């Protein structure tokens, strides 16, 4: 691991993509001081995205 996570942040994203890139920017929503870093699965692990 390149960095040791210390904080959990909530972000908002739009699922729209165009040619493999996000159509809209990822936005910082808030820090989640009520969630421990160990409660969050590593990026790419965890629940599967919903199909639709």
PQR file of N, CA, C, O and H, with PARSE charges and radii, in Angstrom:
ATOM      1  N   UNK A   1       0.849  -1.180   0.000 -0.4000 1.5000
ATOM      2  CA  UNK A   1       0.000   0.000   0.000 -0.0000 2.0000
ATOM      3  C   UNK A   1       0.898   1.249   0.000  0.5500 1.7000
ATOM      4  O   UNK A   1       1.868   1.328   0.754 -0.5500 1.4000
ATOM      5  N   UNK A   2       0.568   2.189  -0.832 -0.4000 1.5000
ATOM      6  CA  UNK A   2       1.372   3.397  -0.946 -0.0000 2.0000
ATOM      7  C   UNK A   2       1.139   4.376   0.191  0.5500 1.7000
ATOM      8  O   UNK A   2       2.063   5.074   0.610 -0.5500 1.4000
ATOM      9  H   UNK A   2      -0.220   2.125  -1.445  0.4000 1.0000
ATOM     10  N   UNK A   3      -0.077   4.434   0.689 -0.4000 1.5000
ATOM     11  CA  UNK A   3      -0.409   5.345   1.789 -0.0000 2.0000
ATOM     12  C   UNK A   3      -1.226   4.592   2.832  0.5500 1.7000
ATOM     13  O   UNK A   3      -1.887   3.603   2.516 -0.5500 1.4000
ATOM     14  H   UNK A   3      -0.827   3.867   0.349  0.4000 1.0000
ATOM     15  N   UNK A   4      -1.178   5.057   4.057 -0.4000 1.5000
ATOM     16  CA  UNK A   4      -2.009   4.498   5.118 -0.0000 2.0000
ATOM     17  C   UNK A   4      -3.192   5.429   5.318  0.5500 1.7000
ATOM     18  O   UNK A   4      -3.007   6.566   5.753 -0.5500 1.4000
ATOM     19  H   UNK A   4      -0.641   5.860   4.313  0.4000 1.0000
ATOM     20  N   UNK A   5      -4.415   4.974   5.011 -0.4000 1.5000
ATOM     21  CA  UNK A   5      -5.582   5.838   5.170 -0.0000 2.0000
ATOM     22  C   UNK A   5      -5.808   6.185   6.636  0.5500 1.7000
ATOM     23  O   UNK A   5      -5.635   5.344   7.518 -0.5500 1.4000
ATOM     24  H   UNK A   5      -4.566   4.050   4.658  0.4000 1.0000
ATOM     25  N   UNK A   6      -6.194   7.423   6.884 -0.4000 1.5000
ATOM     26  CA  UNK A   6      -6.446   7.889   8.239 -0.0000 2.0000
ATOM     27  C   UNK A   6      -7.854   8.426   8.414  0.5500 1.7000
ATOM     28  O   UNK A   6      -8.373   8.450   9.529 -0.5500 1.4000
ATOM     29  H   UNK A   6      -6.335   8.106   6.167  0.4000 1.0000
ATOM     30  N   UNK A   7      -8.481   8.861   7.320 -0.4000 1.5000
ATOM     31  CA  UNK A   7      -9.814   9.450   7.376 -0.0000 2.0000
ATOM     32  C   UNK A   7     -10.707   8.822   6.321  0.5500 1.7000
ATOM     33  O   UNK A   7     -10.226   8.295   5.318 -0.5500 1.4000
ATOM     34  H   UNK A   7      -8.059   8.842   6.414  0.4000 1.0000
ATOM     35  N   UNK A   8     -12.006   8.883   6.554 -0.4000 1.5000
ATOM     36  CA  UNK A   8     -12.991   8.422   5.581 -0.0000 2.0000
ATOM     37  C   UNK A   8     -13.748   9.644   5.074  0.5500 1.7000
ATOM     38  O   UNK A   8     -14.234  10.454   5.863 -0.5500 1.4000
ATOM     39  H   UNK A   8     -12.397   9.311   7.369  0.4000 1.0000
ATOM     40  N   UNK A   9     -13.842   9.770   3.768 -0.4000 1.5000
ATOM     41  CA  UNK A   9     -14.564  10.889   3.172 -0.0000 2.0000
ATOM     42  C   UNK A   9     -15.751  10.359   2.376  0.5500 1.7000
ATOM     43  O   UNK A   9     -15.690   9.278   1.790 -0.5500 1.4000
ATOM     44  H   UNK A   9     -13.447   9.112   3.127  0.4000 1.0000
ATOM     45  N   UNK A  10     -16.815  11.124   2.365 -0.4000 1.5000
ATOM     46  CA  UNK A  10     -17.978  10.815   1.527 -0.0000 2.0000
ATOM     47  C   UNK A  10     -17.868  11.679   0.284  0.5500 1.7000
ATOM     48  O   UNK A  10     -17.594  12.876   0.371 -0.5500 1.4000
ATOM     49  H   UNK A  10     -16.865  12.002   2.841  0.4000 1.0000
ATOM     50  N   UNK A  11     -18.081  11.067  -0.872 -0.4000 1.5000
ATOM     51  CA  UNK A  11     -18.019  11.798  -2.135 -0.0000 2.0000
ATOM     52  C   UNK A  11     -19.317  11.580  -2.900  0.5500 1.7000
ATOM     53  O   UNK A  11     -20.053  10.631  -2.631 -0.5500 1.4000
ATOM     54  H   UNK A  11     -18.303  10.095  -0.943  0.4000 1.0000
ATOM     55  N   UNK A  12     -19.589  12.452  -3.843 -0.4000 1.5000
ATOM     56  CA  UNK A  12     -20.742  12.272  -4.720 -0.0000 2.0000
ATOM     57  C   UNK A  12     -20.220  12.151  -6.147  0.5500 1.7000
ATOM     58  O   UNK A  12     -19.314  12.875  -6.560 -0.5500 1.4000
ATOM     59  H   UNK A  12     -18.990  13.223  -4.062  0.4000 1.0000
ATOM     60  N   UNK A  13     -20.807  11.229  -6.879 -0.4000 1.5000
ATOM     61  CA  UNK A  13     -20.411  11.015  -8.276 -0.0000 2.0000
ATOM     62  C   UNK A  13     -21.655  10.778  -9.119  0.5500 1.7000
ATOM     63  O   UNK A  13     -22.682  10.319  -8.619 -0.5500 1.4000
ATOM     64  H   UNK A  13     -21.543  10.641  -6.543  0.4000 1.0000
ATOM     65  N   UNK A  14     -21.551  11.087 -10.366 -0.4000 1.5000
ATOM     66  CA  UNK A  14     -22.588  10.780 -11.341 -0.0000 2.0000
ATOM     67  C   UNK A  14     -22.119   9.530 -12.066  0.5500 1.7000
ATOM     68  O   UNK A  14     -20.939   9.416 -12.397 -0.5500 1.4000
ATOM     69  H   UNK A  14     -20.717  11.460 -10.772  0.4000 1.0000
ATOM     70  N   UNK A  15     -23.006   8.610 -12.312 -0.4000 1.5000
ATOM     71  CA  UNK A  15     -22.599   7.357 -12.947 -0.0000 2.0000
ATOM     72  C   UNK A  15     -22.446   7.479 -14.459  0.5500 1.7000
ATOM     73  O   UNK A  15     -22.060   6.512 -15.116 -0.5500 1.4000
ATOM     74  H   UNK A  15     -23.965   8.703 -12.043  0.4000 1.0000
ATOM     75  N   UNK A  16     -22.736   8.636 -15.017 -0.4000 1.5000
ATOM     76  CA  UNK A  16     -22.640   8.813 -16.460 -0.0000 2.0000
ATOM     77  C   UNK A  16     -21.173   8.848 -16.894  0.5500 1.7000
ATOM     78  O   UNK A  16     -20.355   9.580 -16.338 -0.5500 1.4000
ATOM     79  H   UNK A  16     -23.050   9.422 -14.483  0.4000 1.0000
ATOM     80  N   UNK A  17     -20.872   8.039 -17.895 -0.4000 1.5000
ATOM     81  CA  UNK A  17     -19.536   8.024 -18.459 -0.0000 2.0000
ATOM     82  C   UNK A  17     -19.617   8.261 -19.958  0.5500 1.7000
ATOM     83  O   UNK A  17     -20.610   7.944 -20.613 -0.5500 1.4000
ATOM     84  H   UNK A  17     -21.537   7.444 -18.347  0.4000 1.0000
ATOM     85  N   UNK A  18     -18.545   8.824 -20.469 -0.4000 1.5000
ATOM     86  CA  UNK A  18     -18.458   9.058 -21.907 -0.0000 2.0000
ATOM     87  C   UNK A  18     -17.074   8.645 -22.371  0.5500 1.7000
ATOM     88  O   UNK A  18     -16.076   9.239 -21.963 -0.5500 1.4000
ATOM     89  H   UNK A  18     -17.739   9.081 -19.936  0.4000 1.0000
ATOM     90  N   UNK A  19     -17.009   7.642 -23.210 -0.4000 1.5000
ATOM     91  CA  UNK A  19     -15.737   7.103 -23.716 -0.0000 2.0000
ATOM     92  C   UNK A  19     -14.768   6.728 -22.594  0.5500 1.7000
ATOM     93  O   UNK A  19     -13.565   6.970 -22.693 -0.5500 1.4000
ATOM     94  H   UNK A  19     -17.819   7.160 -23.542  0.4000 1.0000
ATOM     95  N   UNK A  20     -15.313   6.128 -21.516 -0.4000 1.5000
ATOM     96  CA  UNK A  20     -14.468   5.654 -20.423 -0.0000 2.0000
ATOM     97  C   UNK A  20     -14.106   6.696 -19.386  0.5500 1.7000
ATOM     98  O   UNK A  20     -13.408   6.380 -18.423 -0.5500 1.4000
ATOM     99  H   UNK A  20     -16.290   5.931 -21.436  0.4000 1.0000
ATOM    100  N   UNK A  21     -14.558   7.926 -19.552 -0.4000 1.5000
ATOM    101  CA  UNK A  21     -14.262   8.989 -18.586 -0.0000 2.0000
ATOM    102  C   UNK A  21     -15.548   9.456 -17.928  0.5500 1.7000
ATOM    103  O   UNK A  21     -16.621   9.404 -18.529 -0.5500 1.4000
ATOM    104  H   UNK A  21     -15.125   8.183 -20.334  0.4000 1.0000
ATOM    105  N   UNK A  22     -15.431   9.916 -16.681 -0.4000 1.5000
ATOM    106  CA  UNK A  22     -16.601  10.472 -15.994 -0.0000 2.0000
ATOM    107  C   UNK A  22     -17.039  11.737 -16.714  0.5500 1.7000
ATOM    108  O   UNK A  22     -16.205  12.567 -17.073 -0.5500 1.4000
ATOM    109  H   UNK A  22     -14.559   9.958 -16.193  0.4000 1.0000
ATOM    110  N   UNK A  23     -18.337  11.890 -16.925 -0.4000 1.5000
ATOM    111  CA  UNK A  23     -18.850  13.087 -17.581 -0.0000 2.0000
ATOM    112  C   UNK A  23     -18.881  14.283 -16.639  0.5500 1.7000
ATOM    113  O   UNK A  23     -18.818  15.428 -17.085 -0.5500 1.4000
ATOM    114  H   UNK A  23     -19.014  11.215 -16.633  0.4000 1.0000
ATOM    115  N   UNK A  24     -18.978  14.020 -15.339 -0.4000 1.5000
ATOM    116  CA  UNK A  24     -19.045  15.087 -14.352 -0.0000 2.0000
ATOM    117  C   UNK A  24     -17.993  14.829 -13.287  0.5500 1.7000
ATOM    118  O   UNK A  24     -17.629  13.676 -13.058 -0.5500 1.4000
ATOM    119  H   UNK A  24     -19.030  13.090 -14.978  0.4000 1.0000
ATOM    120  N   UNK A  25     -17.495  15.865 -12.633 -0.4000 1.5000
ATOM    121  CA  UNK A  25     -16.430  15.672 -11.648 -0.0000 2.0000
ATOM    122  C   UNK A  25     -16.922  14.967 -10.391  0.5500 1.7000
ATOM    123  O   UNK A  25     -18.102  15.021 -10.045 -0.5500 1.4000
ATOM    124  H   UNK A  25     -17.791  16.802 -12.819  0.4000 1.0000
ATOM    125  N   UNK A  26     -15.990  14.307  -9.720 -0.4000 1.5000
ATOM    126  CA  UNK A  26     -16.247  13.731  -8.404 -0.0000 2.0000
ATOM    127  C   UNK A  26     -16.175  14.878  -7.412  0.5500 1.7000
ATOM    128  O   UNK A  26     -15.259  15.699  -7.467 -0.5500 1.4000
ATOM    129  H   UNK A  26     -15.031  14.263 -10.000  0.4000 1.0000
ATOM    130  N   UNK A  27     -17.144  14.934  -6.503 -0.4000 1.5000
ATOM    131  CA  UNK A  27     -17.182  16.057  -5.548 -0.0000 2.0000
ATOM    132  C   UNK A  27     -17.069  15.551  -4.117  0.5500 1.7000
ATOM    133  O   UNK A  27     -17.697  14.561  -3.741 -0.5500 1.4000
ATOM    134  H   UNK A  27     -17.888  14.267  -6.459  0.4000 1.0000
ATOM    135  N   UNK A  28     -16.266  16.241  -3.335 -0.4000 1.5000
ATOM    136  CA  UNK A  28     -16.143  15.963  -1.914 -0.0000 2.0000
ATOM    137  C   UNK A  28     -17.430  16.400  -1.224  0.5500 1.7000
ATOM    138  O   UNK A  28     -17.896  17.519  -1.439 -0.5500 1.4000
ATOM    139  H   UNK A  28     -15.756  17.045  -3.640  0.4000 1.0000
ATOM    140  N   UNK A  29     -18.016  15.522  -0.388 -0.4000 1.5000
ATOM    141  CA  UNK A  29     -19.238  15.866   0.337 -0.0000 2.0000
ATOM    142  C   UNK A  29     -18.922  16.243   1.784  0.5500 1.7000
ATOM    143  O   UNK A  29     -19.279  17.328   2.243 -0.5500 1.4000
ATOM    144  H   UNK A  29     -17.637  14.613  -0.214  0.4000 1.0000
ATOM    145  N   UNK A  30     -18.240  15.323   2.507 -0.4000 1.5000
ATOM    146  CA  UNK A  30     -17.910  15.598   3.905 -0.0000 2.0000
ATOM    147  C   UNK A  30     -16.986  14.509   4.430  0.5500 1.7000
ATOM    148  O   UNK A  30     -16.883  13.428   3.850 -0.5500 1.4000
ATOM    149  H   UNK A  30     -17.950  14.441   2.133  0.4000 1.0000
ATOM    150  N   UNK A  31     -16.317  14.813   5.534 -0.4000 1.5000
ATOM    151  CA  UNK A  31     -15.561  13.790   6.244 -0.0000 2.0000
ATOM    152  C   UNK A  31     -16.529  12.962   7.062  0.5500 1.7000
ATOM    153  O   UNK A  31     -17.492  13.499   7.609 -0.5500 1.4000
ATOM    154  H   UNK A  31     -16.401  15.691   6.005  0.4000 1.0000
ATOM    155  N   UNK A  32     -16.292  11.671   7.154 -0.4000 1.5000
ATOM    156  CA  UNK A  32     -17.138  10.775   7.939 -0.0000 2.0000
ATOM    157  C   UNK A  32     -16.384  10.382   9.199  0.5500 1.7000
ATOM    158  O   UNK A  32     -15.798   9.302   9.268 -0.5500 1.4000
ATOM    159  H   UNK A  32     -15.510  11.235   6.710  0.4000 1.0000
ATOM    160  N   UNK A  33     -16.401  11.262  10.195 -0.4000 1.5000
ATOM    161  CA  UNK A  33     -15.707  11.000  11.444 -0.0000 2.0000
ATOM    162  C   UNK A  33     -16.382   9.897  12.248  0.5500 1.7000
ATOM    163  O   UNK A  33     -15.798   9.372  13.197 -0.5500 1.4000
ATOM    164  H   UNK A  33     -16.878  12.139  10.139  0.4000 1.0000
ATOM    165  N   UNK A  34     -17.616   9.542  11.871 -0.4000 1.5000
ATOM    166  CA  UNK A  34     -18.344   8.473  12.554 -0.0000 2.0000
ATOM    167  C   UNK A  34     -18.021   7.087  11.983  0.5500 1.7000
ATOM    168  O   UNK A  34     -18.538   6.088  12.482 -0.5500 1.4000
ATOM    169  H   UNK A  34     -18.090   9.968  11.101  0.4000 1.0000
ATOM    170  N   UNK A  35     -17.180   7.010  10.953 -0.4000 1.5000
ATOM    171  CA  UNK A  35     -16.819   5.749  10.316 -0.0000 2.0000
ATOM    172  C   UNK A  35     -15.311   5.549  10.441  0.5500 1.7000
ATOM    173  O   UNK A  35     -14.528   6.444  10.121 -0.5500 1.4000
ATOM    174  H   UNK A  35     -16.760   7.822  10.548  0.4000 1.0000
ATOM    175  N   UNK A  36     -14.913   4.368  10.907 -0.4000 1.5000
ATOM    176  CA  UNK A  36     -13.490   4.045  11.020 -0.0000 2.0000
ATOM    177  C   UNK A  36     -12.958   3.571   9.673  0.5500 1.7000
ATOM    178  O   UNK A  36     -13.692   2.993   8.872 -0.5500 1.4000
ATOM    179  H   UNK A  36     -15.548   3.641  11.167  0.4000 1.0000
ATOM    180  N   UNK A  37     -11.691   3.817   9.438 -0.4000 1.5000
ATOM    181  CA  UNK A  37     -11.054   3.394   8.193 -0.0000 2.0000
ATOM    182  C   UNK A  37     -11.176   1.880   8.024  0.5500 1.7000
ATOM    183  O   UNK A  37     -11.325   1.393   6.903 -0.5500 1.4000
ATOM    184  H   UNK A  37     -11.095   4.287  10.089  0.4000 1.0000
ATOM    185  N   UNK A  38     -11.115   1.146   9.108 -0.4000 1.5000
ATOM    186  CA  UNK A  38     -11.203  -0.322   9.036 -0.0000 2.0000
ATOM    187  C   UNK A  38     -12.603  -0.804   8.673  0.5500 1.7000
ATOM    188  O   UNK A  38     -12.766  -1.971   8.316 -0.5500 1.4000
ATOM    189  H   UNK A  38     -10.994   1.542  10.019  0.4000 1.0000
ATOM    190  N   UNK A  39     -13.624   0.060   8.752 -0.4000 1.5000
ATOM    191  CA  UNK A  39     -14.994  -0.303   8.390 -0.0000 2.0000
ATOM    192  C   UNK A  39     -15.243  -0.238   6.885  0.5500 1.7000
ATOM    193  O   UNK A  39     -16.267  -0.724   6.404 -0.5500 1.4000
ATOM    194  H   UNK A  39     -13.491   1.008   9.042  0.4000 1.0000
ATOM    195  N   UNK A  40     -14.321   0.355   6.146 -0.4000 1.5000
ATOM    196  CA  UNK A  40     -14.495   0.570   4.715 -0.0000 2.0000
ATOM    197  C   UNK A  40     -13.655  -0.449   3.952  0.5500 1.7000
ATOM    198  O   UNK A  40     -12.456  -0.566   4.209 -0.5500 1.4000
ATOM    199  H   UNK A  40     -13.489   0.749   6.537  0.4000 1.0000
ATOM    200  N   UNK A  41     -14.262  -1.198   3.007 -0.4000 1.5000
ATOM    201  CA  UNK A  41     -13.471  -2.165   2.235 -0.0000 2.0000
ATOM    202  C   UNK A  41     -12.489  -1.439   1.311  0.5500 1.7000
ATOM    203  O   UNK A  41     -12.751  -0.306   0.907 -0.5500 1.4000
ATOM    204  H   UNK A  41     -15.235  -1.104   2.798  0.4000 1.0000
ATOM    205  N   UNK A  42     -11.382  -2.065   0.977 -0.4000 1.5000
ATOM    206  CA  UNK A  42     -10.428  -1.446   0.046 -0.0000 2.0000
ATOM    207  C   UNK A  42     -11.096  -1.150  -1.295  0.5500 1.7000
ATOM    208  O   UNK A  42     -12.066  -1.810  -1.669 -0.5500 1.4000
ATOM    209  H   UNK A  42     -11.170  -2.986   1.305  0.4000 1.0000
ATOM    210  N   UNK A  43     -10.582  -0.168  -2.010 -0.4000 1.5000
ATOM    211  CA  UNK A  43     -11.126   0.194  -3.307 -0.0000 2.0000
ATOM    212  C   UNK A  43     -11.114  -1.028  -4.224  0.5500 1.7000
ATOM    213  O   UNK A  43     -10.098  -1.711  -4.352 -0.5500 1.4000
ATOM    214  H   UNK A  43      -9.794   0.368  -1.707  0.4000 1.0000
ATOM    215  N   UNK A  44     -12.234  -1.289  -4.847 -0.4000 1.5000
ATOM    216  CA  UNK A  44     -12.353  -2.426  -5.744 -0.0000 2.0000
ATOM    217  C   UNK A  44     -12.882  -3.670  -5.066  0.5500 1.7000
ATOM    218  O   UNK A  44     -13.225  -4.640  -5.741 -0.5500 1.4000
ATOM    219  H   UNK A  44     -13.060  -0.734  -4.744  0.4000 1.0000
ATOM    220  N   UNK A  45     -12.958  -3.664  -3.737 -0.4000 1.5000
ATOM    221  CA  UNK A  45     -13.502  -4.803  -2.992 -0.0000 2.0000
ATOM    222  C   UNK A  45     -14.888  -4.418  -2.476  0.5500 1.7000
ATOM    223  O   UNK A  45     -15.241  -3.239  -2.456 -0.5500 1.4000
ATOM    224  H   UNK A  45     -12.679  -2.876  -3.188  0.4000 1.0000
ATOM    225  N   UNK A  46     -15.647  -5.381  -2.072 -0.4000 1.5000
ATOM    226  CA  UNK A  46     -16.947  -5.069  -1.499 -0.0000 2.0000
ATOM    227  C   UNK A  46     -18.074  -5.408  -2.442  0.5500 1.7000
ATOM    228  O   UNK A  46     -17.948  -6.291  -3.290 -0.5500 1.4000
ATOM    229  H   UNK A  46     -15.361  -6.339  -2.088  0.4000 1.0000
ATOM    230  N   UNK A  47     -19.170  -4.705  -2.290 -0.4000 1.5000
ATOM    231  CA  UNK A  47     -20.394  -4.984  -3.040 -0.0000 2.0000
ATOM    232  C   UNK A  47     -20.195  -4.736  -4.539  0.5500 1.7000
ATOM    233  O   UNK A  47     -19.424  -3.869  -4.952 -0.5500 1.4000
ATOM    234  H   UNK A  47     -19.272  -3.988  -1.601  0.4000 1.0000
ATOM    235  N   UNK A  48     -20.904  -5.515  -5.321 -0.4000 1.5000
ATOM    236  CA  UNK A  48     -20.914  -5.335  -6.768 -0.0000 2.0000
ATOM    237  C   UNK A  48     -21.816  -4.169  -7.123  0.5500 1.7000
ATOM    238  O   UNK A  48     -22.838  -3.976  -6.465 -0.5500 1.4000
ATOM    239  H   UNK A  48     -21.529  -6.219  -4.985  0.4000 1.0000
ATOM    240  N   UNK A  49     -21.478  -3.380  -8.144 -0.4000 1.5000
ATOM    241  CA  UNK A  49     -22.370  -2.287  -8.551 -0.0000 2.0000
ATOM    242  C   UNK A  49     -23.705  -2.828  -9.063  0.5500 1.7000
ATOM    243  O   UNK A  49     -23.777  -3.931  -9.604 -0.5500 1.4000
ATOM    244  H   UNK A  49     -20.648  -3.537  -8.678  0.4000 1.0000
ATOM    245  N   UNK A  50     -24.734  -2.051  -8.886 -0.4000 1.5000
ATOM    246  CA  UNK A  50     -26.059  -2.443  -9.358 -0.0000 2.0000
ATOM    247  C   UNK A  50     -26.089  -2.393 -10.878  0.5500 1.7000
ATOM    248  O   UNK A  50     -25.509  -1.491 -11.483 -0.5500 1.4000
ATOM    249  H   UNK A  50     -24.676  -1.154  -8.446  0.4000 1.0000
ATOM    250  N   UNK A  51     -26.749  -3.340 -11.487 -0.4000 1.5000
ATOM    251  CA  UNK A  51     -26.881  -3.314 -12.950 -0.0000 2.0000
ATOM    252  C   UNK A  51     -28.235  -2.696 -13.280  0.5500 1.7000
ATOM    253  O   UNK A  51     -29.208  -2.867 -12.545 -0.5500 1.4000
ATOM    254  H   UNK A  51     -27.221  -4.073 -10.996  0.4000 1.0000
ATOM    255  N   UNK A  52     -28.280  -2.000 -14.361 -0.4000 1.5000
ATOM    256  CA  UNK A  52     -29.547  -1.358 -14.671 -0.0000 2.0000
ATOM    257  C   UNK A  52     -29.718  -0.957 -16.029  0.5500 1.7000
ATOM    258  O   UNK A  52     -30.760  -0.405 -16.383 -0.5500 1.4000
ATOM    259  H   UNK A  52     -27.490  -1.862 -14.959  0.4000 1.0000
TER
END
